[in-house]
Amino acid sequence: MEHYAEAVRGEPGQCFRMVSQPPGYQAGSPTDCLEPVVWIGRRMVGKKRMRLWSCEGHVDGLEDLRPVGKRNAA
């Protein structure tokens, strides 16, 4: 799945990749990936190893993958 440059976001529960805005928005504007998060993994970002959340389409480049748990499901 396409992503916007190498922008990385480490917010829990949010896919770490930024994607380009849909057609009709300013060209080149990044936005959050809105796909559901299904994986948690680790990746080097600069000199720091970060824990990151990912949708199915952006999992490339993550290590130590594990599926997102359903602890809060009813």
LINNOR-V487528 format. One record per pair of residues at least 6 apart in sequence whose C-alpha atoms are under 6 Angstrom apart, sorted by sequence separation. I is the first residue (numbers start at 1). J is the second residue. D is the distance in Angstrom with one decimal. If there is no record, write none. Layout:
# LINNOR-V487528
i: (I & I)
j: (J & J)
d: (D & D)
This chain:
# LINNOR-V487528
i: (10 & 43 & 9 & 43 & 8 & 21 & 42 & 8 & 20 & 21 & 42 & 20 & 21 & 41 & 42 & 7 & 19 & 41 & 18 & 19 & 40 & 18 & 40 & 4 & 18 & 19 & 39 & 3 & 4 & 18 & 39 & 3 & 4 & 37 & 38 & 15 & 37 & 36 & 43 & 35 & 42 & 41 & 42 & 15 & 41 & 41 & 41 & 40 & 40 & 39 & 39 & 38 & 39 & 38 & 16 & 15 & 16 & 15 & 15 & 10 & 1)
j: (16 & 49 & 16 & 50 & 16 & 29 & 50 & 17 & 29 & 30 & 51 & 30 & 31 & 51 & 52 & 18 & 30 & 52 & 30 & 31 & 52 & 31 & 53 & 18 & 32 & 33 & 53 & 18 & 19 & 33 & 54 & 19 & 20 & 54 & 55 & 33 & 55 & 55 & 62 & 55 & 62 & 62 & 63 & 37 & 63 & 64 & 65 & 65 & 66 & 66 & 67 & 67 & 68 & 68 & 53 & 53 & 54 & 54 & 55 & 52 & 57)
d: (5.7 & 5.5 & 4.4 & 5.5 & 5.3 & 5.7 & 5.5 & 5.4 & 5.8 & 5.8 & 4.5 & 4.7 & 6.0 & 5.7 & 5.8 & 6.0 & 5.4 & 5.5 & 5.9 & 5.5 & 5.7 & 5.5 & 4.5 & 5.4 & 4.9 & 5.7 & 5.8 & 5.9 & 4.6 & 5.6 & 5.1 & 4.5 & 5.5 & 5.1 & 5.3 & 5.9 & 4.2 & 5.5 & 5.3 & 5.8 & 5.4 & 5.3 & 5.1 & 5.9 & 5.4 & 5.3 & 4.4 & 5.7 & 5.5 & 5.8 & 4.6 & 5.8 & 5.2 & 5.2 & 5.7 & 5.1 & 5.8 & 4.3 & 5.7 & 5.4 & 5.3)
